[in-house]
């Protein structure tokens, strides 16, 4: 009887994934009967056929695995090159700051430099080519009268001319930052008879009692650093140009001191955040050099939450050295409502605490399919394109009903969004078994499948968001500023940054100019003693009428 023994071979087939060639062992004595020899021969031929089939199958599987892995590596390289060298949402606006003047000048026209501006503000309209938009009407106007020489005011007929019209054109002017000294003079009253002690006028409460920084200076310092992204070292040079020498170490102390003074407002806006029916949450990295128990090059995190009830838009920053799931549990302790996040696993623990309904962002799903589109062969149109189109249909429904009432939006989601989601789910389930899981398309499909239960919850109500873009937009100012100042020296500095970013971004979210509001707050907060007095200083209680009454003193 013919025997086969599995034996490693020097063949290339044996060098890949453990495939071995069987060795044929003939019986010690061959049969002499013709029928037995025929049967033995047929067995050898069949074994040889089976061997060829097995070898071909192995080669096909090896080739498929090789091509799949090669495709995965290619996709990773393409995506990595795009992330490193391709344009981003920030670089599209920020990448050419250094040659901004040359770029803009090359695309302007002569008419833009000489076109007169209207004397009166007009209603917003589409800007005509070669024309400027009107300057804001709330800006101060200073009239400069240009008169005709007296010798030219006599008509040829001898009659003196009179003013019949005024031709007005406007120029935008900037007064450089004024640095001045405020002298607080406290009058002292004494009795001429000398029988009683003198009485000295009280000094108004100051945000930093032991410093010589005024509320206006502190407001400007915080605005330049946290709104304009100017590092303290550069602000030090700005002051030096005005012959004021303030070391950056002193500026840093003022920032930390101001953040401590503003902490009560940070607490109040957090209370307002918890009144929201839903909250957005995200996190981004920040480097802190002197974090206890961590290397200076290690990563810490700034956690951002956005939301608030109607008319009270809130943006909250919180610093923490960890990215664990314990952090969002601590930050949102006691909150009851919906939470919108990305697919980071750390949020799952928060969702399991009870009282929080977890939503996952559709924009993150779409980005993964967009990445899959990017790695397709040029000119190809595949499954990733269809996924992007189907997700785009969900967003089209949201855009169509953006200005609708909550009730109308809920009805549209029930009527249109849910069938679109069902169609997308059926397509996903059919395609998943046919796509390599480690490919860009396979990764996008797996991500969508893993979070499907949280992706389809936004149609439950008419006011729930479809994505987490609101929170990502709130993170962007911090990310842009981080590129300038790079890191925080201590946890105290990171906490101070979190407080100030929270306040200025909350002010911006409510349509309030940060510097004017900060100056007002720093002037009045030291004298506030009750919660009601502090509540009046919050951005949504800071009205335009208040702005008009504020003038630098």
C-alpha positions as CSV (number, residue, x, y, z in Angstrom):
1,X,0.0,0.0,0.0
2,X,1.3,3.5,-0.8
3,X,2.2,5.7,2.2
4,X,2.8,9.4,2.4
5,X,4.9,11.2,5.0
6,X,4.8,14.9,5.6
7,X,8.4,16.1,5.4
8,X,9.9,19.6,5.2
9,X,11.2,20.4,1.8
10,X,13.7,22.9,0.5
11,X,11.1,24.0,-2.0
12,X,10.1,27.7,-1.9
13,X,6.6,26.5,-1.1
14,X,7.8,25.3,2.2
15,X,9.3,28.6,3.1
16,X,6.0,30.4,3.2
17,X,3.3,29.9,5.9
18,X,4.3,26.4,6.9
19,X,3.3,24.5,3.7
20,X,5.1,21.1,3.4
21,X,5.4,18.7,0.5
22,X,4.4,15.0,1.2
23,X,7.1,12.4,0.5
24,X,5.9,9.2,-1.3
25,X,7.1,6.0,0.3
26,X,6.7,2.9,-1.9
27,X,6.2,-0.5,-0.4
28,X,9.4,-2.5,0.1
29,X,8.2,-5.2,-2.3
30,X,6.3,-4.3,-5.4
31,X,3.4,-6.5,-6.3
32,X,3.8,-8.8,-9.3
33,X,0.1,-8.9,-10.1
34,X,-0.9,-6.7,-13.0
35,X,-4.0,-5.5,-11.3
36,X,-2.2,-4.6,-8.1
37,X,0.5,-2.7,-10.1
38,X,-2.2,-0.8,-11.9
39,X,-3.9,0.1,-8.7
40,X,-0.6,1.3,-7.2
41,X,0.1,3.4,-10.3
42,X,-3.4,5.0,-10.1
43,X,-2.8,5.8,-6.5
44,X,0.5,7.5,-7.3
45,X,-1.1,9.5,-10.1
46,X,-4.0,10.6,-7.9
47,X,-1.6,11.6,-5.1
48,X,0.4,13.6,-7.6
49,X,-2.8,15.4,-8.7
50,X,-3.8,16.1,-5.1
51,X,-0.3,17.5,-4.5
52,X,-0.5,19.8,-7.5
53,X,-4.0,21.0,-6.3
54,X,-2.7,21.6,-2.8
55,X,0.4,23.5,-4.0
56,X,-1.7,25.6,-6.4
57,X,-4.1,26.5,-3.6
58,X,-1.3,27.4,-1.3
59,X,0.3,29.6,-4.0
60,X,-3.1,31.4,-4.6
61,X,-3.6,32.0,-0.9
62,X,0.0,33.2,-0.5
63,X,-0.4,35.5,-3.5
64,X,-3.7,36.9,-2.2
65,X,-2.2,37.5,1.3
66,X,0.8,39.1,-0.2
67,X,-1.3,41.4,-2.4
68,X,-3.6,42.3,0.5
69,X,-0.7,43.1,2.8
70,X,1.0,45.1,0.0
71,X,-2.2,47.1,-0.5
72,X,-2.6,47.7,3.2
73,X,1.0,49.1,3.4
74,X,0.4,51.2,0.3
75,X,-2.7,52.7,1.8
76,X,-0.9,53.5,5.1
77,X,1.9,55.2,3.2
78,X,-0.5,57.3,1.1
79,X,-2.5,58.4,4.2
80,X,0.6,59.1,6.2
81,X,2.0,61.3,3.3
82,X,-1.3,63.2,3.1
83,X,-1.3,63.8,6.9
84,X,2.3,65.0,6.9
85,X,2.4,67.0,3.7
86,X,-1.2,67.5,2.5
87,X,-3.3,70.5,3.2
88,X,-5.5,70.6,6.4
89,X,-8.4,72.7,7.5
90,X,-5.9,74.8,9.5
91,X,-3.1,75.0,7.0
92,X,-5.6,76.2,4.3
93,X,-5.9,79.5,6.3
94,X,-2.7,79.5,8.4
95,X,-0.1,78.0,6.2
96,X,0.9,81.2,4.3
97,X,0.9,83.8,7.0
98,X,4.5,84.8,6.3
99,X,3.8,85.8,2.7
100,X,0.3,87.0,3.2
101,X,0.9,90.5,2.0
102,X,2.5,89.4,-1.2
103,X,-0.2,86.8,-2.0
104,X,-3.1,89.2,-1.3
105,X,-1.5,92.1,-3.2
106,X,-1.0,89.9,-6.3
107,X,-4.7,89.0,-6.4
108,X,-6.0,92.6,-5.7
109,X,-7.1,95.2,-8.3
110,X,-6.3,98.9,-8.5
111,X,-10.0,99.7,-8.1
112,X,-9.8,98.2,-4.6
113,X,-7.3,100.7,-3.5
114,X,-9.1,103.8,-4.7
115,X,-12.8,102.9,-4.6
116,X,-14.6,105.3,-2.3
117,X,-16.5,103.8,0.6
118,X,-20.1,104.7,1.2
119,X,-20.7,107.4,3.8
120,X,-23.6,105.5,5.4
121,X,-23.6,101.8,6.3
122,X,-25.7,99.7,4.0
123,X,-27.5,96.4,4.4
124,X,-25.3,93.3,3.9
125,X,-25.2,92.2,0.3
126,X,-23.0,90.3,-2.0
127,X,-19.8,92.1,-2.5
128,X,-19.2,93.3,-6.0
129,X,-16.0,92.4,-7.7
130,X,-13.3,95.1,-7.1
131,X,-15.3,96.7,-4.2
132,X,-14.7,96.7,-0.5
133,X,-17.2,95.8,2.2
134,X,-18.3,98.8,4.3
135,X,-16.4,99.4,7.5
136,X,-18.2,98.5,10.7
137,X,-20.6,101.3,11.7
138,X,-19.8,101.0,15.4
139,X,-16.2,102.1,14.9
140,X,-15.3,105.7,16.0
141,X,-15.4,108.2,13.1
142,X,-13.0,111.2,13.2
143,X,-13.8,113.8,10.6
144,X,-11.0,115.4,8.7
145,X,-12.3,118.4,6.6
146,X,-10.6,119.2,3.3
147,X,-11.6,122.7,2.1
148,X,-11.2,124.3,-1.2
149,X,-8.7,127.2,-1.2
150,X,-10.4,130.6,-0.7
151,X,-9.1,131.9,-4.0
152,X,-11.0,129.1,-5.8
153,X,-14.3,129.8,-4.1
154,X,-15.3,132.6,-6.5
155,X,-17.3,131.7,-9.6
156,X,-16.2,133.0,-13.0
157,X,-19.3,135.2,-12.9
158,X,-18.0,136.8,-9.7
159,X,-20.5,135.2,-7.3
160,X,-19.1,133.6,-4.1
161,X,-19.6,129.8,-4.0
162,X,-21.3,128.0,-1.1
163,X,-21.1,124.4,0.1
164,X,-23.7,122.3,-1.7
165,X,-22.5,118.8,-0.9
166,X,-19.9,116.7,0.9
167,X,-17.9,113.9,-0.7
168,X,-17.0,111.3,2.0
169,X,-14.4,108.6,1.7
170,X,-13.2,106.4,4.6
171,X,-9.8,105.1,5.6
172,X,-9.2,102.4,8.3
173,X,-6.8,103.8,10.9
174,X,-5.2,102.1,13.9
175,X,-3.8,103.7,17.0
176,X,-0.9,101.7,18.4
177,X,-1.3,100.2,21.9
178,X,-1.1,103.0,24.5
179,X,0.8,102.2,27.6
180,X,0.0,104.5,30.5
181,X,0.2,104.7,34.3
182,X,-3.0,104.9,36.4
183,X,-2.3,106.9,39.6
184,X,-4.7,106.0,42.4
185,X,-4.7,109.1,44.6
186,X,-6.5,108.4,47.9
187,X,-7.5,111.6,49.7
188,X,-6.8,111.7,53.4
189,X,-9.0,113.7,55.7
190,X,-8.0,114.8,59.2
191,X,-9.5,116.9,62.0
192,X,-8.0,120.3,62.4
193,X,-8.4,119.9,66.1
194,X,-6.3,116.8,66.0
195,X,-8.7,114.8,68.2
196,X,-9.4,112.0,65.8
197,X,-7.4,109.8,63.5
198,X,-7.3,110.7,59.8
199,X,-9.7,109.1,57.4
200,X,-8.2,107.7,54.1
201,X,-10.3,106.9,51.0
202,X,-10.5,103.2,50.3
203,X,-8.7,101.7,47.3
204,X,-11.1,99.8,45.1
205,X,-10.7,96.0,45.2
206,X,-8.2,94.8,42.6
207,X,-7.9,91.5,40.7
208,X,-4.3,91.2,41.8
209,X,-3.9,93.3,45.0
210,X,-0.2,93.0,45.3
211,X,0.7,93.7,41.7
212,X,0.8,96.9,39.7
213,X,-1.1,95.4,36.8
214,X,-4.4,97.1,36.1
215,X,-7.6,95.2,34.9
216,X,-7.0,96.7,31.4
217,X,-3.4,95.3,31.3
218,X,-4.5,91.9,32.5
219,X,-7.3,91.8,30.0
220,X,-4.9,92.7,27.2
221,X,-2.4,90.1,28.4
222,X,-5.0,87.3,28.5
223,X,-6.4,88.3,25.1
224,X,-3.1,88.4,23.3
225,X,-2.1,85.0,24.7
226,X,-5.3,83.0,24.6
227,X,-7.2,84.6,21.7
228,X,-4.4,85.8,19.5
229,X,-2.0,83.0,20.4
230,X,0.9,85.3,21.3
231,X,3.5,83.7,23.6
232,X,4.5,85.6,26.8
233,X,8.0,86.1,25.4
234,X,6.6,88.1,22.4
235,X,4.3,90.1,24.6
236,X,7.3,91.0,26.7
237,X,8.9,92.4,23.6
238,X,5.8,94.3,22.7
239,X,5.9,96.1,26.1
240,X,9.7,96.7,25.7
241,X,9.0,98.6,22.5
242,X,7.0,101.0,24.7
243,X,9.9,101.2,27.1
244,X,8.1,99.1,29.7
245,X,10.3,96.2,31.0
246,X,8.2,93.4,32.4
247,X,9.9,90.0,32.6
248,X,8.0,87.1,31.1
249,X,8.2,85.4,34.6
250,X,6.1,88.3,36.0
251,X,3.7,88.0,33.1
252,X,3.3,84.3,33.8
253,X,2.5,85.1,37.5
254,X,-0.1,87.6,36.4
255,X,-1.7,85.0,34.1
256,X,-1.9,82.4,36.9
257,X,-3.1,85.0,39.4
258,X,-5.8,86.3,37.0
259,X,-7.0,82.7,36.4
260,X,-7.3,82.2,40.2
261,X,-9.4,85.4,40.4
262,X,-11.6,84.2,37.5
263,X,-12.1,80.7,38.9
264,X,-15.6,81.5,40.3
265,X,-16.9,82.4,36.8
266,X,-15.4,79.1,35.5
267,X,-17.5,77.3,38.1
268,X,-20.6,79.2,37.2
269,X,-20.4,78.4,33.5
270,X,-19.8,74.7,34.3
271,X,-23.1,74.8,36.2
272,X,-24.8,76.3,33.1
273,X,-23.2,73.5,31.0
274,X,-25.0,70.8,33.1
275,X,-28.4,72.4,32.3
276,X,-27.9,71.4,28.6
277,X,-29.9,68.5,27.2
278,X,-26.7,67.3,25.4
279,X,-23.0,67.9,25.7
280,X,-20.2,67.6,23.2
281,X,-16.8,66.3,24.5
282,X,-13.4,65.8,23.0
283,X,-9.7,65.9,24.1
284,X,-6.4,67.0,22.7
285,X,-2.8,66.7,23.7
286,X,-0.7,69.2,25.7
287,X,2.8,68.9,26.9
288,X,3.6,69.9,30.5
289,X,7.2,69.9,31.5
290,X,7.0,69.6,35.3
291,X,4.1,67.1,35.8
292,X,4.8,65.0,38.9
293,X,5.5,61.4,38.0
294,X,5.7,62.0,34.3
295,X,8.6,62.6,31.8
296,X,8.9,66.1,30.4
297,X,8.3,64.7,26.9
298,X,5.2,62.8,27.9
299,X,1.7,63.7,26.8
300,X,-1.0,65.2,28.9
301,X,-4.5,66.3,27.8
302,X,-6.9,69.2,27.6
303,X,-10.5,68.0,27.8
304,X,-13.1,70.2,26.2
305,X,-16.9,70.2,26.7
306,X,-19.4,72.4,24.8
307,X,-23.1,72.8,25.2
308,X,-25.5,74.8,27.3
309,X,-29.2,75.7,27.4
310,X,-30.7,78.0,24.8
311,X,-29.1,81.5,25.0
312,X,-26.2,80.3,27.1
313,X,-23.4,78.8,25.0
314,X,-20.7,77.2,27.1
315,X,-17.2,76.1,26.3
316,X,-15.3,74.4,29.1
317,X,-11.6,73.4,29.2
318,X,-10.1,71.1,31.8
319,X,-6.5,70.0,32.2
320,X,-5.6,66.4,33.3
321,X,-2.4,64.5,32.9
322,X,-4.4,61.3,32.0
323,X,-6.5,60.2,29.1
324,X,-8.2,57.4,31.0
325,X,-11.9,56.9,31.2
326,X,-11.9,58.1,34.8
327,X,-11.4,61.7,33.6
328,X,-14.7,62.2,31.8
329,X,-16.5,60.3,34.6
330,X,-15.1,62.9,37.1
331,X,-15.7,65.9,34.9
332,X,-19.3,65.0,34.1
333,X,-20.2,63.6,37.6
334,X,-23.9,64.3,38.2
335,X,-24.8,65.1,34.6
336,X,-27.9,63.5,33.1
337,X,-28.5,63.8,29.4
338,X,-26.9,62.9,26.0
339,X,-23.2,63.0,25.3
340,X,-21.7,63.3,21.8
341,X,-18.1,62.1,21.4
342,X,-15.8,60.4,18.9
343,X,-15.1,56.7,19.0
344,X,-12.4,56.9,21.7
345,X,-12.9,53.9,24.1
346,X,-12.3,56.1,27.2
347,X,-15.9,57.4,26.9
348,X,-17.5,54.0,27.2
349,X,-16.9,53.9,30.9
350,X,-18.8,57.2,31.2
351,X,-21.7,55.8,29.2
352,X,-21.9,52.9,31.6
353,X,-22.2,55.0,34.7
354,X,-26.0,55.6,34.2
355,X,-27.9,58.7,33.3
356,X,-25.9,59.4,30.2
357,X,-27.0,58.4,26.7
358,X,-23.9,58.0,24.4
359,X,-23.9,59.3,20.8
360,X,-21.0,58.9,18.4
361,X,-20.0,61.4,15.7
362,X,-20.9,60.7,12.1
363,X,-18.1,63.1,10.9
364,X,-15.5,60.7,12.2
365,X,-17.1,57.8,10.2
366,X,-17.2,59.9,7.1
367,X,-13.5,60.8,7.4
368,X,-12.5,57.2,7.5
369,X,-14.3,56.5,4.3
370,X,-12.8,59.7,2.8
371,X,-9.4,58.2,3.6
372,X,-10.4,55.0,1.8
373,X,-11.4,57.2,-1.2
374,X,-7.9,58.8,-1.2
375,X,-6.1,55.5,-1.5
376,X,-8.1,54.3,-4.4
377,X,-6.4,54.2,-7.8
378,X,-6.7,57.5,-9.7
379,X,-10.0,57.8,-11.5
380,X,-11.5,54.8,-9.7
381,X,-15.0,54.9,-8.2
382,X,-15.6,52.2,-5.6
383,X,-17.4,51.3,-2.4
384,X,-15.8,54.1,-0.4
385,X,-17.3,56.6,-2.7
386,X,-20.7,55.1,-2.3
387,X,-20.4,55.2,1.5
388,X,-19.4,58.9,1.4
389,X,-22.4,59.6,-0.8
390,X,-24.8,57.7,1.5
391,X,-23.5,59.6,4.6
392,X,-23.7,62.8,2.6
393,X,-27.5,62.0,2.2
394,X,-27.8,62.1,6.0
395,X,-26.1,65.5,6.2
396,X,-28.3,66.8,3.3
397,X,-31.3,66.0,5.4
398,X,-29.8,67.9,8.3
399,X,-29.0,70.9,6.2
400,X,-32.4,71.0,4.7
401,X,-34.0,71.2,8.2
402,X,-31.3,73.3,9.9
403,X,-33.6,76.2,10.5
404,X,-36.7,74.1,11.2
405,X,-38.3,73.7,14.6
406,X,-37.2,70.8,16.8
407,X,-40.5,69.1,16.1
408,X,-40.2,69.5,12.3
409,X,-36.6,68.3,12.4
410,X,-37.6,65.2,14.4
411,X,-40.4,64.4,11.9
412,X,-37.9,64.7,9.0
413,X,-35.5,62.4,10.7
414,X,-38.1,59.8,11.3
415,X,-39.4,60.1,7.7
416,X,-36.1,60.4,5.9
417,X,-33.0,59.8,8.1
418,X,-34.1,56.4,9.5
419,X,-34.7,54.8,6.0
420,X,-31.4,56.2,4.9
421,X,-29.7,54.7,7.9
422,X,-31.4,51.3,7.3
423,X,-30.1,51.3,3.7
424,X,-26.6,52.1,4.8
425,X,-26.7,49.3,7.4
426,X,-27.8,46.7,4.9
427,X,-25.1,47.8,2.5
428,X,-22.5,47.6,5.3
429,X,-23.5,44.1,6.4
430,X,-23.3,42.7,2.8
431,X,-19.9,44.3,2.1
432,X,-18.1,43.6,5.3
433,X,-17.3,39.9,4.6
434,X,-15.8,40.7,1.2
435,X,-13.3,43.4,2.3
436,X,-9.9,42.8,4.0
437,X,-10.4,44.1,7.6
438,X,-7.0,45.8,7.7
439,X,-7.5,47.8,4.5
440,X,-8.7,51.5,4.7
441,X,-12.1,50.5,3.5
442,X,-12.3,47.5,5.9
443,X,-11.2,49.7,8.8
444,X,-13.9,52.2,8.0
445,X,-16.6,49.5,7.7
446,X,-15.4,47.9,11.0
447,X,-15.5,51.3,12.8
448,X,-19.0,52.0,11.6
449,X,-20.2,48.5,12.5
450,X,-18.6,48.7,16.0
451,X,-20.4,52.0,16.9
452,X,-23.5,51.5,14.9
453,X,-25.8,51.4,17.9
454,X,-24.5,54.9,19.0
455,X,-24.4,56.3,15.5
456,X,-28.2,55.8,14.9
457,X,-29.4,57.4,18.1
458,X,-29.5,61.1,17.0
459,X,-32.9,60.7,15.2
460,X,-34.4,59.9,18.7
461,X,-35.0,63.7,19.1
462,X,-35.1,66.7,17.0
463,X,-32.4,68.6,18.9
464,X,-29.6,66.0,19.1
465,X,-26.5,66.7,17.0
466,X,-25.4,64.4,14.2
467,X,-21.7,65.0,14.8
468,X,-19.1,66.4,17.2
469,X,-17.9,69.2,15.0
470,X,-19.0,71.9,17.5
471,X,-16.5,70.6,20.0
472,X,-13.8,70.2,17.5
473,X,-14.2,73.8,16.4
474,X,-13.9,74.8,20.1
475,X,-10.6,72.9,20.3
476,X,-9.1,74.6,17.2
477,X,-8.1,77.9,19.0
478,X,-6.2,75.9,21.6
479,X,-4.5,73.9,18.9
480,X,-3.5,77.0,17.0
481,X,-2.2,78.7,20.1
482,X,-0.3,75.5,21.1
483,X,1.8,75.8,17.9
484,X,3.0,79.2,19.2
485,X,3.7,78.5,22.9
486,X,4.4,74.7,22.4
487,X,4.0,73.6,26.0
488,X,3.1,74.5,29.6
489,X,5.8,74.6,32.2
490,X,3.8,73.5,35.2
491,X,0.4,72.0,35.9
492,X,-0.6,75.3,37.5
493,X,0.1,77.0,34.1
494,X,-2.0,74.3,32.3
495,X,-4.9,74.8,34.8
496,X,-4.7,78.5,34.3
497,X,-4.8,78.1,30.5
498,X,-7.8,75.8,30.9
499,X,-9.7,78.5,32.9
500,X,-8.8,81.4,30.6
501,X,-9.6,79.4,27.4
502,X,-12.9,78.5,28.9
503,X,-13.9,82.1,29.6
504,X,-12.7,83.6,26.3
505,X,-14.2,80.8,24.1
506,X,-17.5,81.0,26.0
507,X,-17.5,84.8,25.4
508,X,-16.9,84.3,21.7
509,X,-19.6,81.6,21.5
510,X,-22.0,84.1,22.9
511,X,-21.0,86.9,20.4
512,X,-19.0,88.9,23.0
513,X,-15.7,90.6,22.2
514,X,-13.2,88.9,24.7
515,X,-11.0,91.9,25.6
516,X,-13.9,94.2,26.4
517,X,-15.7,91.6,28.5
518,X,-12.5,90.5,30.3
519,X,-11.7,94.1,31.2
520,X,-15.3,94.6,32.5
521,X,-15.1,91.4,34.5
522,X,-11.6,92.1,36.0
523,X,-12.8,95.6,37.1
524,X,-16.0,94.4,38.8
525,X,-15.3,90.8,39.9
526,X,-13.1,91.7,42.9
527,X,-16.0,93.7,44.4
528,X,-18.6,90.9,43.8
529,X,-19.5,89.1,47.0
530,X,-22.6,87.1,46.1
531,X,-23.5,84.5,43.5
532,X,-26.0,86.9,41.9
533,X,-23.4,89.6,41.5
534,X,-21.0,87.2,39.8
535,X,-23.8,85.8,37.7
536,X,-24.4,89.3,36.2
537,X,-20.8,89.2,34.9
538,X,-21.3,86.0,32.8
539,X,-21.1,86.5,29.0
540,X,-24.9,85.9,28.3
541,X,-25.7,88.6,30.8
542,X,-23.3,91.1,29.2
543,X,-25.4,93.1,26.8
544,X,-24.5,95.5,24.1
545,X,-25.7,98.4,26.2
546,X,-23.1,97.4,28.8
547,X,-20.4,97.5,26.1
548,X,-21.4,101.0,25.0
549,X,-20.9,102.3,28.5
550,X,-17.5,100.9,29.0
551,X,-14.6,103.3,28.2
552,X,-11.0,102.9,29.3
553,X,-10.3,104.9,32.4
